[in-house]
C-alpha cells in the first residue's frame, strides 16, 4: 500500500453521549486531510445522541440495540469501508492533523497492523495548545509496564487495518464486562504476531475527569488483569 492513498473510516461508539458528541464530530469535520467516512454507532441511547450525529452532514448513524461497547464496536467496524478503521470515544477531540498522521503511517508501512497516539486533557487545552501530554504519557508507560505489553491501543485513540480486524474478529471477546475491550483488541493483534505503532502526530484530547473515578479505576484494574490472563500462557493465535 506504500505510495497509495489510504482510506480512513472513523467509528464512534456512543450511548447517551449527546452532551459531548457535538464537539467530537465537529473536530472530525475540521481535519486538514478529511477522513473518508464517519460512523456513529448509537448503542440504544435514550437521549439525543442519534439526532446529534444525524445533524452532521455525511455522518453515517447505525443502531446497535445490544448494550455494550463490544457490540457497538463490532457493528461499526464491520460496516466501515476504509482501508483503515480508526476508533475514538464520543468525548475524544481529535487535533486537525490526526487523520493525516494515520494515513501517512499506514501508507508508509504496509506491515503496520495497528496504531495509537498521544493525548492531552480537553478541559486544560485550547486551540493548538494541548496540555497534559506528559501526564498522559506517564500513565501509559506505567500501564504498559504493569501489564508487560506495549503499545496499548486505547479506545479513545486507535486505528487498525481492516485486514487486521478481519484476522482477530473471532478472537476478541464480546458482551463480557469482565474484559477490557480495547486491551483485548490490542493483545489479539500482538499475540497473533501483528505489529502496532505509536504515532506522535495522532494527537487527541480526552475528558480525563470522566476516567478518574475510584469505581471506574478499580474496574479497569480488574478487567485489565482478566484480559491479560486471557492471552498469557495460552499461546493464543488469531483464528485459533
C-alpha positions, 0 to 999 in steps of 0.5 A: 500500500506504500505510495497509495492513498489510504482510506480512513473510516472513523467509528464512534461508539456512543450511548447517551453521549449527546452532551459531548458528541457535538464537539467530537464530530465537529473536530472530525469535520475540521481535519486538514486531510478529511477522513473518508467516512464517519460512523456513529454507532448509537448503542440504544441511547435514550437521549439525543445522541442519534439526532446529534450525529444525524445533524452532521452532514455525511455522518453515517448513524447505525443502531446497535440495540445490544448494550455494550461497547463490544457490540457497538464496536463490532457493528461499526467496524464491520460496516466501515469501508476504509482501508483503515478503521480508526476508533475514538470515544464520543468525548475524544477531540481529535487535533486537525492533523490526526487523520493525516498522521494515520494515513501517512503511517499506514501508507508508509508501512504496509506491515503496520497492523495497528496504531495509537497516539498521544493525548492531552486533557480537553478541559486544560487545552485550547486551540493548538495548545494541548496540555497534559501530554506528559501526564498522559504519557506517564500513565501509559508507560506505567500501564504498559509496564504493569501489564508487560505489553506495549503499545496499548491501543486505547479506545479513545485513540486507535486505528487498525487495518481492516485486514487486521480486524478481519484476522482477530474478529473471532478472537476478541471477546464480546458482551463480557464486562469482565474484559477490557475491550480495547486491551483485548483488541490490542493483545489479539493483534500482538499475540497473533504476531501483528505489529502496532505503532505509536504515532506522535502526530495522532494527537487527541484530547480526552475528558480525563475527569470522566476516567478518574473515578475510584469505581471506574479505576478499580474496574479497569484494574480488574478487567485489565488483569482478566484480559491479560490472563486471557492471552498469557500462557495460552499461546493464543493465535488469531483464528485459533 
